[in-house]
Amino acid sequence: MTIRNPVEWSVDQFRLAAAAFGSIGRAGDHAEERSAPLPQVRRITAADLAEVLRKGFDDFAAYRSDVIFLCLIYPIVGLLLARLAFGYAMLPLLFPLASGFALIGPLAAIGLYEMSRRRETGAHVAWPDAFGIVRSRSFGAIVALGLLLLAIFALWILAAALLYQLTLGPAPPASLGAFLREVFTSDRGWIMIGVGIGVGFLFACLVLAISVVSFPLLLDRDVGLETAIATSVRTVAANPGPMALWGLIIAASLVLGSLPLLFGLVFVMPVLGHATWHLYRKAVAR
């Protein structure tokens, strides 16, 4: 390996950026796939989930310092959003913002899938390799799917805001203590909690169905967005029990990772991200 000068490095980055924008224009340009068979999905078991988690931890252990550096942005963004919520009378949206991270988690972990993919081939892996996704021919579809998840996240926040308006609103809470008392000691507060959990569950199911293997599939093969989403949905349909368990594992891990102050996500996110790559390998035939 040689150290390139800044000019050469910058030229390479512009070249990669140009290729990336070009691929966005090709995101839906996979008409030939309509006549091609979809990837075959396999049935998996709870034992397979334990195995993919073990492999995910192995990947994390192999590149721990690199992955931690890569994932620091996740809790930092969370803390910034929390500060925004407290500072601008958006306290009712603090929990929806934090829990809504699970909806964009598959997008946040895209670089981890790439690192696991490279390790699988025996290639040398370092944290800059996480950005190798821009070289993928399916990068346009990856961007489109990421934007879809961001749109779902935005809809979740809008739904949470509307729910607050219909229950405890429209006036913002006077203080944190007053807000917590209203939430946990009033009928309106418990209605907000119950309906919010139900609505959040539906959003989570939607994201799990369309993204559980779609991002790894897009990284691994030259396929379009339609094929990736269809394969993900078929994987969930073929494995309802294990996929429900996988969703519970993700939810419980993110809750634990949120303590203290979201910094546990520095460890939880890498393991889950790497494990998702191995889940894809288990669930989708090569």
Short mmCIF file of the C-alpha atoms (twelve columns), coordinates in Angstrom:
data_MODEL
# 
_entry.id   MODEL 
# 
loop_
_atom_site.group_PDB 
_atom_site.id 
_atom_site.type_symbol 
_atom_site.label_atom_id 
_atom_site.label_alt_id 
_atom_site.label_comp_id 
_atom_site.label_asym_id 
_atom_site.label_seq_id 
_atom_site.Cartn_x 
_atom_site.Cartn_y 
_atom_site.Cartn_z 
_atom_site.pdbx_PDB_model_num 
ATOM 1   C CA . MET A 1   0.000   0.000   0.000   1 
ATOM 2   C CA . THR A 2   1.173   3.539   -0.752  1 
ATOM 3   C CA . ILE A 3   0.061   6.871   0.666   1 
ATOM 4   C CA . ARG A 4   -1.424  9.040   -2.070  1 
ATOM 5   C CA . ASN A 5   -1.188  12.780  -2.133  1 
ATOM 6   C CA . PRO A 6   -4.351  14.826  -1.436  1 
ATOM 7   C CA . VAL A 7   -4.839  15.711  -5.100  1 
ATOM 8   C CA . GLU A 8   -4.916  12.070  -6.218  1 
ATOM 9   C CA . TRP A 9   -7.231  11.154  -3.338  1 
ATOM 10  C CA . SER A 10  -9.614  14.010  -4.155  1 
ATOM 11  C CA . VAL A 11  -9.747  13.032  -7.813  1 
ATOM 12  C CA . ASP A 12  -10.653 9.485   -6.818  1 
ATOM 13  C CA . GLN A 13  -13.450 10.723  -4.550  1 
ATOM 14  C CA . PHE A 14  -14.905 12.902  -7.313  1 
ATOM 15  C CA . ARG A 15  -14.748 9.943   -9.672  1 
ATOM 16  C CA . LEU A 16  -16.574 7.756   -7.148  1 
ATOM 17  C CA . ALA A 17  -19.174 10.473  -6.561  1 
ATOM 18  C CA . ALA A 18  -19.799 10.766  -10.289 1 
ATOM 19  C CA . ALA A 19  -20.262 7.016   -10.547 1 
ATOM 20  C CA . ALA A 20  -22.619 7.082   -7.574  1 
ATOM 21  C CA . PHE A 21  -24.862 9.788   -9.052  1 
ATOM 22  C CA . GLY A 22  -24.876 7.930   -12.322 1 
ATOM 23  C CA . SER A 23  -26.027 4.774   -10.594 1 
ATOM 24  C CA . ILE A 24  -28.911 6.629   -8.941  1 
ATOM 25  C CA . GLY A 25  -30.273 7.269   -12.383 1 
ATOM 26  C CA . ARG A 26  -30.126 3.529   -13.017 1 
ATOM 27  C CA . ALA A 27  -31.918 2.601   -9.778  1 
ATOM 28  C CA . GLY A 28  -35.019 1.484   -11.614 1 
ATOM 29  C CA . ASP A 29  -33.275 0.451   -14.808 1 
ATOM 30  C CA . HIS A 30  -33.512 -3.293  -14.306 1 
ATOM 31  C CA . ALA A 31  -36.335 -4.121  -16.669 1 
ATOM 32  C CA . GLU A 32  -34.684 -7.434  -17.578 1 
ATOM 33  C CA . GLU A 33  -35.271 -8.574  -13.997 1 
ATOM 34  C CA . ARG A 34  -39.009 -8.722  -14.552 1 
ATOM 35  C CA . SER A 35  -38.512 -11.931 -16.547 1 
ATOM 36  C CA . ALA A 36  -35.664 -13.272 -14.399 1 
ATOM 37  C CA . PRO A 37  -36.425 -15.551 -11.430 1 
ATOM 38  C CA . LEU A 38  -36.259 -13.958 -8.001  1 
ATOM 39  C CA . PRO A 39  -33.515 -15.134 -5.634  1 
ATOM 40  C CA . GLN A 40  -34.456 -18.294 -3.798  1 
ATOM 41  C CA . VAL A 41  -35.190 -17.879 -0.086  1 
ATOM 42  C CA . ARG A 42  -34.563 -20.538 2.547   1 
ATOM 43  C CA . ARG A 43  -36.297 -21.443 5.763   1 
ATOM 44  C CA . ILE A 44  -34.329 -20.612 8.888   1 
ATOM 45  C CA . THR A 45  -34.678 -21.442 12.584  1 
ATOM 46  C CA . ALA A 46  -34.018 -19.817 15.944  1 
ATOM 47  C CA . ALA A 47  -30.719 -21.722 16.014  1 
ATOM 48  C CA . ASP A 48  -29.716 -19.929 12.818  1 
ATOM 49  C CA . LEU A 49  -30.370 -16.594 14.524  1 
ATOM 50  C CA . ALA A 50  -28.043 -17.571 17.356  1 
ATOM 51  C CA . GLU A 51  -25.397 -18.467 14.790  1 
ATOM 52  C CA . VAL A 52  -25.677 -15.206 12.855  1 
ATOM 53  C CA . LEU A 53  -25.411 -13.248 16.108  1 
ATOM 54  C CA . ARG A 54  -22.261 -15.165 16.981  1 
ATOM 55  C CA . LYS A 55  -20.798 -14.428 13.545  1 
ATOM 56  C CA . GLY A 56  -21.813 -10.795 13.890  1 
ATOM 57  C CA . PHE A 57  -19.941 -10.585 17.187  1 
ATOM 58  C CA . ASP A 58  -16.922 -12.254 15.562  1 
ATOM 59  C CA . ASP A 59  -16.877 -9.575  12.851  1 
ATOM 60  C CA . PHE A 60  -17.226 -6.875  15.480  1 
ATOM 61  C CA . ALA A 61  -14.373 -8.339  17.515  1 
ATOM 62  C CA . ALA A 62  -12.156 -8.543  14.434  1 
ATOM 63  C CA . TYR A 63  -12.647 -4.851  13.522  1 
ATOM 64  C CA . ARG A 64  -13.773 -3.433  16.872  1 
ATOM 65  C CA . SER A 65  -11.858 -0.154  16.860  1 
ATOM 66  C CA . ASP A 66  -12.760 0.557   13.250  1 
ATOM 67  C CA . VAL A 67  -16.442 -0.203  13.701  1 
ATOM 68  C CA . ILE A 68  -16.755 1.765   16.927  1 
ATOM 69  C CA . PHE A 69  -15.294 4.798   15.167  1 
ATOM 70  C CA . LEU A 70  -17.680 4.313   12.281  1 
ATOM 71  C CA . CYS A 71  -20.737 3.998   14.532  1 
ATOM 72  C CA . LEU A 72  -20.023 6.877   16.890  1 
ATOM 73  C CA . ILE A 73  -22.143 9.084   14.663  1 
ATOM 74  C CA . TYR A 74  -25.224 7.061   15.614  1 
ATOM 75  C CA . PRO A 75  -25.372 7.978   19.338  1 
ATOM 76  C CA . ILE A 76  -24.037 11.474  18.644  1 
ATOM 77  C CA . VAL A 77  -26.937 12.182  16.299  1 
ATOM 78  C CA . GLY A 78  -29.270 10.745  18.895  1 
ATOM 79  C CA . LEU A 79  -27.938 13.046  21.596  1 
ATOM 80  C CA . LEU A 80  -28.238 16.041  19.294  1 
ATOM 81  C CA . LEU A 81  -31.839 15.183  18.564  1 
ATOM 82  C CA . ALA A 82  -32.513 14.788  22.282  1 
ATOM 83  C CA . ARG A 83  -30.999 18.212  22.972  1 
ATOM 84  C CA . LEU A 84  -33.136 19.670  20.200  1 
ATOM 85  C CA . ALA A 85  -36.228 18.116  21.736  1 
ATOM 86  C CA . PHE A 86  -35.523 19.582  25.159  1 
ATOM 87  C CA . GLY A 87  -34.464 22.959  23.830  1 
ATOM 88  C CA . TYR A 88  -37.386 23.635  21.501  1 
ATOM 89  C CA . ALA A 89  -40.418 22.389  23.435  1 
ATOM 90  C CA . MET A 90  -40.443 19.143  21.450  1 
ATOM 91  C CA . LEU A 91  -40.332 16.967  24.548  1 
ATOM 92  C CA . PRO A 92  -43.297 14.789  23.441  1 
ATOM 93  C CA . LEU A 93  -41.270 13.737  20.384  1 
ATOM 94  C CA . LEU A 94  -38.165 12.714  22.311  1 
ATOM 95  C CA . PHE A 95  -39.172 9.068   22.660  1 
ATOM 96  C CA . PRO A 96  -40.517 8.792   19.070  1 
ATOM 97  C CA . LEU A 97  -37.229 10.242  17.785  1 
ATOM 98  C CA . ALA A 98  -35.137 7.790   19.805  1 
ATOM 99  C CA . SER A 99  -37.274 4.727   19.063  1 
ATOM 100 C CA . GLY A 100 -37.617 5.759   15.423  1 
ATOM 101 C CA . PHE A 101 -33.913 5.146   14.936  1 
ATOM 102 C CA . ALA A 102 -34.834 1.473   14.605  1 
ATOM 103 C CA . LEU A 103 -36.629 2.379   11.372  1 
ATOM 104 C CA . ILE A 104 -33.457 3.754   9.774   1 
ATOM 105 C CA . GLY A 105 -31.103 1.280   11.437  1 
ATOM 106 C CA . PRO A 106 -30.802 -0.868  8.264   1 
ATOM 107 C CA . LEU A 107 -29.593 2.213   6.405   1 
ATOM 108 C CA . ALA A 108 -27.209 3.238   9.209   1 
ATOM 109 C CA . ALA A 109 -25.635 -0.231  9.116   1 
ATOM 110 C CA . ILE A 110 -24.996 -0.330  5.370   1 
ATOM 111 C CA . GLY A 111 -21.245 0.119   5.810   1 
ATOM 112 C CA . LEU A 112 -21.133 -2.769  8.274   1 
ATOM 113 C CA . TYR A 113 -22.699 -5.094  5.708   1 
ATOM 114 C CA . GLU A 114 -19.950 -4.120  3.291   1 
ATOM 115 C CA . MET A 115 -17.241 -4.826  5.862   1 
ATOM 116 C CA . SER A 116 -18.683 -8.278  6.576   1 
ATOM 117 C CA . ARG A 117 -18.972 -8.964  2.866   1 
ATOM 118 C CA . ARG A 118 -15.312 -8.101  2.330   1 
ATOM 119 C CA . ARG A 119 -14.184 -10.149 5.308   1 
ATOM 120 C CA . GLU A 120 -16.094 -13.109 3.884   1 
ATOM 121 C CA . THR A 121 -13.954 -12.945 0.743   1 
ATOM 122 C CA . GLY A 122 -10.740 -12.875 2.779   1 
ATOM 123 C CA . ALA A 123 -9.914  -9.297  1.761   1 
ATOM 124 C CA . HIS A 124 -8.175  -6.838  4.062   1 
ATOM 125 C CA . VAL A 125 -10.797 -4.685  5.798   1 
ATOM 126 C CA . ALA A 126 -10.517 -1.262  7.428   1 
ATOM 127 C CA . TRP A 127 -13.169 1.334   8.238   1 
ATOM 128 C CA . PRO A 128 -12.731 3.285   4.949   1 
ATOM 129 C CA . ASP A 129 -13.866 0.108   3.153   1 
ATOM 130 C CA . ALA A 130 -17.330 0.735   4.555   1 
ATOM 131 C CA . PHE A 131 -17.641 3.495   1.956   1 
ATOM 132 C CA . GLY A 132 -16.954 0.995   -0.832  1 
ATOM 133 C CA . ILE A 133 -20.714 0.779   -1.284  1 
ATOM 134 C CA . VAL A 134 -20.503 3.708   -3.703  1 
ATOM 135 C CA . ARG A 135 -18.810 1.354   -6.175  1 
ATOM 136 C CA . SER A 136 -21.777 -1.001  -6.219  1 
ATOM 137 C CA . ARG A 137 -23.753 -1.100  -9.461  1 
ATOM 138 C CA . SER A 138 -26.865 -1.144  -7.280  1 
ATOM 139 C CA . PHE A 139 -25.861 2.012   -5.405  1 
ATOM 140 C CA . GLY A 140 -28.742 3.948   -6.926  1 
ATOM 141 C CA . ALA A 141 -31.214 1.382   -5.600  1 
ATOM 142 C CA . ILE A 142 -29.470 1.507   -2.204  1 
ATOM 143 C CA . VAL A 143 -29.948 5.279   -2.111  1 
ATOM 144 C CA . ALA A 144 -33.595 4.939   -3.179  1 
ATOM 145 C CA . LEU A 145 -34.286 2.369   -0.466  1 
ATOM 146 C CA . GLY A 146 -32.534 4.568   2.086   1 
ATOM 147 C CA . LEU A 147 -34.737 7.502   1.101   1 
ATOM 148 C CA . LEU A 148 -37.776 5.267   1.475   1 
ATOM 149 C CA . LEU A 149 -36.756 4.395   5.046   1 
ATOM 150 C CA . LEU A 150 -36.180 8.064   5.822   1 
ATOM 151 C CA . ALA A 151 -39.668 8.829   4.499   1 
ATOM 152 C CA . ILE A 152 -41.140 6.116   6.738   1 
ATOM 153 C CA . PHE A 153 -39.215 7.590   9.683   1 
ATOM 154 C CA . ALA A 154 -40.679 11.029  8.906   1 
ATOM 155 C CA . LEU A 155 -44.193 9.563   8.742   1 
ATOM 156 C CA . TRP A 156 -43.657 7.932   12.135  1 
ATOM 157 C CA . ILE A 157 -42.661 11.273  13.661  1 
ATOM 158 C CA . LEU A 158 -45.714 12.935  12.109  1 
ATOM 159 C CA . ALA A 159 -47.945 10.172  13.466  1 
ATOM 160 C CA . ALA A 160 -46.431 10.563  16.939  1 
ATOM 161 C CA . ALA A 161 -46.925 14.338  16.851  1 
ATOM 162 C CA . LEU A 162 -50.550 13.915  15.763  1 
ATOM 163 C CA . LEU A 163 -51.144 11.371  18.521  1 
ATOM 164 C CA . TYR A 164 -49.842 13.794  21.134  1 
ATOM 165 C CA . GLN A 165 -52.051 16.541  19.761  1 
ATOM 166 C CA . LEU A 166 -55.117 14.293  20.042  1 
ATOM 167 C CA . THR A 167 -54.350 13.100  23.577  1 
ATOM 168 C CA . LEU A 168 -52.220 15.396  25.742  1 
ATOM 169 C CA . GLY A 169 -51.972 18.399  23.419  1 
ATOM 170 C CA . PRO A 170 -52.170 20.788  21.832  1 
ATOM 171 C CA . ALA A 171 -50.207 22.842  24.393  1 
ATOM 172 C CA . PRO A 172 -46.597 21.733  24.955  1 
ATOM 173 C CA . PRO A 173 -45.731 20.346  28.415  1 
ATOM 174 C CA . ALA A 174 -44.725 22.897  31.036  1 
ATOM 175 C CA . SER A 175 -41.809 20.784  32.248  1 
ATOM 176 C CA . LEU A 176 -40.334 17.308  32.120  1 
ATOM 177 C CA . GLY A 177 -41.920 16.425  35.460  1 
ATOM 178 C CA . ALA A 178 -45.327 17.651  34.388  1 
ATOM 179 C CA . PHE A 179 -45.091 15.733  31.132  1 
ATOM 180 C CA . LEU A 180 -44.145 12.464  32.861  1 
ATOM 181 C CA . ARG A 181 -46.947 12.834  35.393  1 
ATOM 182 C CA . GLU A 182 -49.477 13.449  32.633  1 
ATOM 183 C CA . VAL A 183 -48.237 10.471  30.641  1 
ATOM 184 C CA . PHE A 184 -48.199 7.919   33.460  1 
ATOM 185 C CA . THR A 185 -51.000 9.073   35.749  1 
ATOM 186 C CA . SER A 186 -53.792 10.050  33.359  1 
ATOM 187 C CA . ASP A 187 -56.112 8.069   31.123  1 
ATOM 188 C CA . ARG A 188 -55.117 10.256  28.166  1 
ATOM 189 C CA . GLY A 189 -51.469 9.461   28.794  1 
ATOM 190 C CA . TRP A 190 -52.058 5.720   28.814  1 
ATOM 191 C CA . ILE A 191 -54.131 5.988   25.651  1 
ATOM 192 C CA . MET A 192 -51.188 7.758   24.010  1 
ATOM 193 C CA . ILE A 193 -48.815 5.028   25.192  1 
ATOM 194 C CA . GLY A 194 -51.047 2.179   24.019  1 
ATOM 195 C CA . VAL A 195 -51.890 3.644   20.618  1 
ATOM 196 C CA . GLY A 196 -48.283 4.776   20.139  1 
ATOM 197 C CA . ILE A 197 -46.941 1.276   20.765  1 
ATOM 198 C CA . GLY A 198 -49.454 -0.173  18.325  1 
ATOM 199 C CA . VAL A 199 -48.681 2.334   15.583  1 
ATOM 200 C CA . GLY A 200 -44.952 1.995   16.155  1 
ATOM 201 C CA . PHE A 201 -45.273 -1.787  15.885  1 
ATOM 202 C CA . LEU A 202 -46.892 -1.442  12.460  1 
ATOM 203 C CA . PHE A 203 -44.125 0.868   11.261  1 
ATOM 204 C CA . ALA A 204 -41.483 -1.548  12.571  1 
ATOM 205 C CA . CYS A 205 -43.135 -4.517  10.830  1 
ATOM 206 C CA . LEU A 206 -43.189 -2.600  7.555   1 
ATOM 207 C CA . VAL A 207 -39.502 -1.718  7.766   1 
ATOM 208 C CA . LEU A 208 -38.531 -5.262  8.777   1 
ATOM 209 C CA . ALA A 209 -40.450 -6.714  5.843   1 
ATOM 210 C CA . ILE A 210 -38.934 -4.474  3.170   1 
ATOM 211 C CA . SER A 211 -35.373 -4.216  4.472   1 
ATOM 212 C CA . VAL A 212 -34.343 -7.278  6.466   1 
ATOM 213 C CA . VAL A 213 -32.240 -8.653  3.588   1 
ATOM 214 C CA . SER A 214 -32.692 -6.030  0.868   1 
ATOM 215 C CA . PHE A 215 -29.622 -3.892  1.627   1 
ATOM 216 C CA . PRO A 216 -27.238 -6.891  1.789   1 
ATOM 217 C CA . LEU A 217 -28.783 -8.262  -1.415  1 
ATOM 218 C CA . LEU A 218 -28.217 -4.953  -3.213  1 
ATOM 219 C CA . LEU A 219 -24.583 -4.941  -2.069  1 
ATOM 220 C CA . ASP A 220 -24.022 -8.551  -3.048  1 
ATOM 221 C CA . ARG A 221 -25.710 -8.668  -6.464  1 
ATOM 222 C CA . ASP A 222 -26.540 -6.424  -9.371  1 
ATOM 223 C CA . VAL A 223 -30.291 -6.277  -8.769  1 
ATOM 224 C CA . GLY A 224 -32.890 -3.552  -8.727  1 
ATOM 225 C CA . LEU A 225 -34.923 -2.086  -5.903  1 
ATOM 226 C CA . GLU A 226 -38.053 -4.029  -6.823  1 
ATOM 227 C CA . THR A 227 -36.242 -7.373  -6.676  1 
ATOM 228 C CA . ALA A 228 -34.537 -6.510  -3.378  1 
ATOM 229 C CA . ILE A 229 -37.773 -5.524  -1.634  1 
ATOM 230 C CA . ALA A 230 -39.690 -8.486  -3.071  1 
ATOM 231 C CA . THR A 231 -36.992 -10.877 -1.856  1 
ATOM 232 C CA . SER A 232 -37.043 -9.313  1.609   1 
ATOM 233 C CA . VAL A 233 -40.830 -9.638  1.866   1 
ATOM 234 C CA . ARG A 234 -40.671 -13.251 0.661   1 
ATOM 235 C CA . THR A 235 -38.002 -14.007 3.260   1 
ATOM 236 C CA . VAL A 236 -40.234 -12.715 6.044   1 
ATOM 237 C CA . ALA A 237 -43.263 -14.566 4.658   1 
ATOM 238 C CA . ALA A 238 -41.307 -17.834 4.501   1 
ATOM 239 C CA . ASN A 239 -39.989 -17.426 8.052   1 
ATOM 240 C CA . PRO A 240 -42.650 -15.629 10.122  1 
ATOM 241 C CA . GLY A 241 -41.594 -17.092 13.469  1 
ATOM 242 C CA . PRO A 242 -37.817 -16.560 13.179  1 
ATOM 243 C CA . MET A 243 -38.297 -13.099 11.667  1 
ATOM 244 C CA . ALA A 244 -40.640 -12.090 14.495  1 
ATOM 245 C CA . LEU A 245 -37.966 -13.294 16.932  1 
ATOM 246 C CA . TRP A 246 -35.321 -11.343 14.994  1 
ATOM 247 C CA . GLY A 247 -37.422 -8.210  15.287  1 
ATOM 248 C CA . LEU A 248 -37.731 -8.738  19.048  1 
ATOM 249 C CA . ILE A 249 -33.971 -9.238  19.327  1 
ATOM 250 C CA . ILE A 250 -33.374 -5.983  17.471  1 
ATOM 251 C CA . ALA A 251 -35.904 -4.076  19.579  1 
ATOM 252 C CA . ALA A 252 -34.554 -5.411  22.887  1 
ATOM 253 C CA . SER A 253 -30.947 -4.790  21.835  1 
ATOM 254 C CA . LEU A 254 -31.683 -1.202  20.831  1 
ATOM 255 C CA . VAL A 255 -33.455 -0.545  24.130  1 
ATOM 256 C CA . LEU A 256 -30.469 -1.894  26.082  1 
ATOM 257 C CA . GLY A 257 -28.103 -0.034  23.775  1 
ATOM 258 C CA . SER A 258 -29.849 3.214   24.529  1 
ATOM 259 C CA . LEU A 259 -28.503 3.008   28.094  1 
ATOM 260 C CA . PRO A 260 -26.739 5.033   29.149  1 
ATOM 261 C CA . LEU A 261 -27.433 8.046   26.907  1 
ATOM 262 C CA . LEU A 262 -27.477 5.928   23.726  1 
ATOM 263 C CA . PHE A 263 -23.752 5.140   23.927  1 
ATOM 264 C CA . GLY A 264 -24.474 1.435   24.255  1 
ATOM 265 C CA . LEU A 265 -25.453 1.619   20.586  1 
ATOM 266 C CA . VAL A 266 -21.746 1.927   19.798  1 
ATOM 267 C CA . PHE A 267 -21.539 -1.787  20.608  1 
ATOM 268 C CA . VAL A 268 -25.063 -2.945  19.762  1 
ATOM 269 C CA . MET A 269 -25.256 -1.459  16.268  1 
ATOM 270 C CA . PRO A 270 -22.066 -3.083  14.931  1 
ATOM 271 C CA . VAL A 271 -23.031 -6.543  16.186  1 
ATOM 272 C CA . LEU A 272 -26.553 -6.286  14.756  1 
ATOM 273 C CA . GLY A 273 -25.269 -4.835  11.499  1 
ATOM 274 C CA . HIS A 274 -22.717 -7.573  10.932  1 
ATOM 275 C CA . ALA A 275 -25.222 -10.217 12.039  1 
ATOM 276 C CA . THR A 276 -27.721 -8.956  9.459   1 
ATOM 277 C CA . TRP A 277 -25.228 -9.718  6.692   1 
ATOM 278 C CA . HIS A 278 -24.925 -13.307 7.938   1 
ATOM 279 C CA . LEU A 279 -28.706 -13.528 8.279   1 
ATOM 280 C CA . TYR A 280 -28.917 -12.619 4.598   1 
ATOM 281 C CA . ARG A 281 -26.466 -15.415 3.777   1 
ATOM 282 C CA . LYS A 282 -28.588 -17.871 5.739   1 
ATOM 283 C CA . ALA A 283 -31.923 -16.798 4.292   1 
ATOM 284 C CA . VAL A 284 -31.112 -16.159 0.609   1 
ATOM 285 C CA . ALA A 285 -29.559 -18.871 -1.565  1 
ATOM 286 C CA . ARG A 286 -26.503 -17.906 -3.602  1 
# 
